Amino acid sequence: MGAPSVQIRDATADDAALILRFIRELAIYEKAESSVQTDEAGIRHSLFGEGAKARALVCEADGQAIGYAVYFYNYSTWLGRNGIYLEDLYVSPAQRGSGAGKALLQHIARIAVAEGCGRFEWSVLDWNEPAIKFYEAAGAKPQSEWTVYRLEGEALKTFAQPR
């Protein structure tokens, strides 16, 4: 018996609960379950509401949802072109190794190429060896000269206040 047939489709607002489930599963895998602060309404609004900036895909095998990806467009001043930033790529543990992750990554790469994007990039936790090996096998190169900085929560609100 061969690997299941994988299909990728654009997610819809009806997928909000499914996407939230996958987000929680990913957060558990990344040892950050308590960091998930959104709910189904938040997913519905942020991904499918008017003015939504991010896009989502659902990966299915034999009619069952087995993974998802969320991405958005960024911009490179050096290239003078848009790029795509992959926020999440997740495949259910039982389906890893089936080609679903590669199919999702290639699907977004094709979107980037078709839309003339200059880059397709993402972040990976430094301890996530399976993901690092997967991305390097795809030809991706780590950008170790850059360090990500983040303002969030109260620090963001405090910094945003006029002084």
Buried (B, 14 or more C-beta within 10 A) or exposed (E): EEEBEBEBEEBEEEBBEBBBBBBEBBBEBBEEEEEBEBEEEBBBBBBBEEEBEBBBBBBBBEEEBBBBBBBBBEEEEEEEEBBBBBEBBBBBEEBBEBBBBBBBBEBBBEBBEEEEBBBBBBEBEEEEEEBBEBBEEEEBEEEEEEEEEEEEEEEEEEEEEEE
